[in-house]
Amino acid sequence: MRIAVCPGSFDPVTKGHLDIITRASKLFDKVIVAVSVNADKHASFTLEERVNLIRLCTEDIPNLEFDVVDELLANYVKRVGACAIVKGLRAVSDFEYEFQMALANKKLYPDAETVFLTTRHQNMYLSSSLVKQIAGFGGDVSDFVPHQIHEIVAKRLLISRETKAEKTGGINDEH
């Protein structure tokens, strides 16, 4: 059985993420969507919420599993018996970082390959950070997130911004 791990913070999952997950599911017998902890980012959704949002968007894909990863990716990939790590690339700027990570993962676990899937042109600009920014200002993110979770995401991100503004006296310190 060919198992792949598709890691990411997915905070929140976007149509771009969903595209990469769907395409990976056609290439491998099983794909583990690994929601990872990213200490460099402030999460808008808990790990469990992110897993549940991805589940809602992928109910029709039978060969997916979901997990939370709080360890070195290479160690996780080895532990679950995966042969590949699937990463999406939006632009050349993504490649430099992802290439570095792929080389490090190969050094740490030589039996796994990193597979890069390029995004579709309609998702090239799309990121979770962009979704957070637009939704935080009450903008329409329906073109950016799967329809199954649109309302949940829009409401959470708007409330999150309003709560932060209340705590800072209306001052937005993110920008």
SULVEN-V717305 format. One line per field, one symbol per residue. psi: psi as a letter, one per 30 degrees, with the letter a starting at -180 (. if undefined). A space follows every 50 residues. Layout:
psi=???
//
This chain:
psi=kjklkjllfhilkleeeeeeeeeeffflekkjjjjlkjffkjkfkleeee eeeeeefgfgjfgklklkkhlkeeeeeeefglflkkkkkeleeeeeeeee eeeeeeeeiffkkkkkkkllefgefkleeeeeeeefggljgffflkffge eeeeeeeeeeeeeeeefghfkjgf.
//
